[in-house]
């Protein structure tokens, strides 16, 4: 028997992030022929054709109170749609918003939650969710005890929907937000420029550590990233030293990323950093120290000065990608 699955779309700056399509791929597997619903929360969000991405029904809450994320307002919107859909599974992105909102919704509904899912397999019709433990050093498979339940999905790990396009029906949901729904009100959002590529969803990341020696030391890394269409990241050591903003930090206390290619430049490979990037599909390490721990997990290693190696790589990639 098919199931109702509710996907809470991950929205940033008025647009849906790629992880929403990945969640729709998972949702169609879990639905087993049932209905896949998408909740889109925000204000003047650019909503693409979600039928082509695997949605059967779209629930759109377009309200100025949702222009910026606040837990109380978003919680009310999700709970309202939950009552309309009555899903067996609710999917959130394991993003800054999803990690904050999912537990609140699960608590209010009295549901269990499985967090940071990187893979879904089935034993018959029973789903098994894979998630990292011990700072990414091991993985465990978790089976839900009952329904409904909540799941958060790590971006850049699961495949989008690849079936036939559907004719999605869109429902406009109007809500009245009162003072109790707005315990927190965002007065102003101050944004920091971190580059054009979203770090958590980037397919390629060029990352620097203490080995870059200064803020100017990130310049060759940025040049390489521009050629590759990549995002620039950093270790906590580089951030602590003031070489770059903490918005670029990757690691246990920073962002967790899973790109197709991760180029670590001047990063020794402390366990806290590895927890944030060790699941990358291909890891290239550049370091002067041949004994650096980063080489133990790297698929390819270059022992050398990053200020010599990175410009050479940039020039070679230019020949292949730019010419």
N, C-alpha and C positions, 0 to 999 in steps of 0.2 A: 504493500500500500504506500502510495506516495506521501511525502511530507511537505509541510509549509516551512520554508526557510526564509528568514529575514536577514538581509545584509544591510548594515548601517554604513552608507557610503562615507568614505574618508575625503573630506573637502578641505582644500587649502587655497586661499586667495580667490575664491569664487569658482574654482574648477575641481573636478574629480581627479584624485590621484590614481596612479596605475594600480595600486593595491586593491582598489575597488573592483577592477576587472578580474584580478586574481581571486578575490573572495567570491565573485560570481561563478568562477570555474569550480571552486570547492562546493558552493551552494548547489549547483546542478548535480554534482555527484551525491551529495547528501540527500537531495530531494527525492531521488529514485523515481522520477516521473511525476513528482508533485509540483507545487508552484514555488517559484523563486521571486521573492519580493525585495525591493530596494527602497530604503528610506533615505531621502536626500534632504538634509537639513542645512539651511543657510539663508542668505539674502541675495537675490539676483544671481543664483548659481547657473553657470553655463552647463546645462545637462545634455550630454550627447545621446545618441540612439542606444539606449541601454538594452533594447530588445536584441540588437546584434551582439551585445556582450553577454546575453544569457538571461535577461530578466523577463519575467512574465508580467509583473505589475510594479509600477513605480509610485511611491508615496512621497509627494513633494510638499515640504513645509517651507514656504517662502515668507520669512518674517524678518523685519529689521532687528528684532531682539536676538536673532540667531546669526547676525552678521559676524560677531566674534564669539568664540567658544566660551560658554559659562556652564558649569556642571548642572546647575538647577534648571536652566531653561532647556538645555539639550536633553536632560533626563526626562522632563515632562513630555517633550516631543516624541522620544523613543517609546515611552510607556503608552502614550496615546496610540501610536501605530501598532504597538504590540497587541493591544486590546482588539484592534481591527483585524489583524492578521492571524493571531493565535498560533504562532510558529512553534515548531519543535526545537529549532536551533536558531540562535541569534549570533551573527558574525560581526565582529568589529576588527578594524586594523589594529595591529600591535604598534601603534604610533603614539605620539604624545597625547593626542585627544582620546584615542581608543583605550590606552592604558589607564586613563583617568575615568572615563565614562563607563566602560564595561563593568568594573566592579560595583559601581553605584547602582547600575541597572540590575545586575545579578542580585545584589543585596535587597533592593526594593521588592524584587519578585521572588526572593527566596530560592534562587537557582544556583547550581554549581557552575564553576567556570574552569575552562582549560586555557591556559595562557601561552602566548608565544609559539604557536604551532608552525612547524616548518614542513610538514608532510602529512598526508592523509592516505591511509590504506584501509582495506576492508577485509574482514573475515566473514564471508557470507554477506549479509546485509548489515553487519556490525562495524561501525567505523573505529579505527585506531588512529589516534592523533600523536604524532611525534613532536617532542619539544625538548630543547636543550636544558641540561641541569649542570650544577657545579661549574658555573661560569663558562659553559660551552664545552667542557672537557668530556662530557658524556651526554647521551640522549636516552630518553625514556619514551615508551609508548603508553598512552593513556586511553582507556575506554570509559565513556560516560556510563554512570550507573543507571541513569534514567533520563527522561525527557520532561520538560524542555531544559536546555542548558545553554551556556554562553561560551563562545570561543573567540580568542583574539588570534589573528593571523599575521605572522611576520612578513613584511613586504619583501618582494623580489625572490620568493622561494617557490611559489606554486604557479601552475600554468593557468592562463585565462581560459575562458570558455571557447571551445573550438567547434561547437555543433552548429546546426542550422539556425539562422536568425529567427527570432521570435517577434510577434507583434505585441509589444508591451503596451499595457493600458496604464495611463497616468491618472493618478488621483491627487487633486489639490486639497491639502488639509489646512484648515484655518484653526488657529488656536488663539486663545485669549490669555495673555501673560499678565498675571497679577503680581503684587509685591512678593508673596511667598515663593513664586517661581523665579524671582530675580534676586536671590540672596546676594549674588555678586553681580555687579554691573561694570563692564569694561568702559572706561572713559576714553582711553587712548592706547593705541598700539604703536610702539616704537620698534621699527624694523631695522635690522642690521643686514647689510649686503654681504652675502657669503658666496656669491657666484650664481650663474644661471642654471646650474644643474642641482637638483634636489639630492642631497647627500644620501639619504636613506633609500632612495629609489634609483640611484645611479648605477649604470651597468659597468662603468669603469671608474675607479677611484685612484688618484695619485696622492699618497699620504706622506707627511714629513714628521720626523721626530727631532730629538735634541741635536741630531747630527746636522741639521740645517744651519745651526749656530746663531741665527739671527732672523729677524723678520724679513730682511732682504734675501735671506737664504731660501725663502719660499718662491722667489721669482722664477728660477728654472723649472720648479715643479708646476707652477701655474702655466708656463709656456707649453710644457708637455701636455698638461690637462687640456689646454685650448686646442691643441692639434688632435687629441684623441676624443674630444667632446666629453671629457670626464669631469668629475667633481674633485675638489681638493679637500683632503682631510688632514688630521693631525693626531699625534699621540698626546696624552695628558702632559707628558714632560715638556713638549713644545708649547702647549698652552700655558702651563705653569711658569715657563720661562719668559712669557710675554711675547713670543714670536708670532702668535696669531690669536684670534678670538676663540673662546670656548665653544662657540657654535660649531666649530669644525672638529671638536673632540670626538674620537672614536674609541670605544672601550667599555669596560664594565660600568664606569660612572659617566659615560658619554653616550654616543649613538651606537646602535648595533646595526651593522651593514652586511649585506650578502651580495656583492657585485659579481659579475662574470670575471672581472680582472681587478686585482688589487695590487698596486705597485707601492711597496713600502720603502721609503728612502730615508736612510739614517735613523731607522727605528730598531732598537735592540731586540724588542720582542718580549717585554714584561707581560706576565700572565694577565694583568688587568687590560692590556691592549688587545691581547689575543682573544679575550672573551668577546670583543666587539667585532672581530673581523675574520676569525679562524674558519668560518663557514663559507668564505669566498670560494668561488669555483676554481679560480687559478690565482696563485699568489706568487708575485715576483719580489724578491728582496734584494736591496742594494745597500751594502754596509761595508765599511773598511775592516771591521773585525770579523775574521772567519769563524770565530767561536760564538758569535751573537746568536741567542736563542731563536731569533726569527727564522734562521736557516733551517731549523728542525721541522718547521711546518710549511716552508716555501716549496712550491713546485719547481721554481727556477731561482737560482741565486747568483748574484754578481758581487764578487769581492772587489771593492774599489771605492774611490772617492766619488760620492754622488755628484759633486760639482764638475766632475769630468764625465761621468757615465750618463747622467740625465741629459745634458745637451747633445751628446752623441745619439742617444735614443730619439730625441726630438727631431734631429735632422734626418734620421733614417725613416721615421714615421712620416715626416713631411714628404719624402720622396714617394712613399707608397700611397699616402692618403690624400695629399694635396695636389700632386702633379696629375 
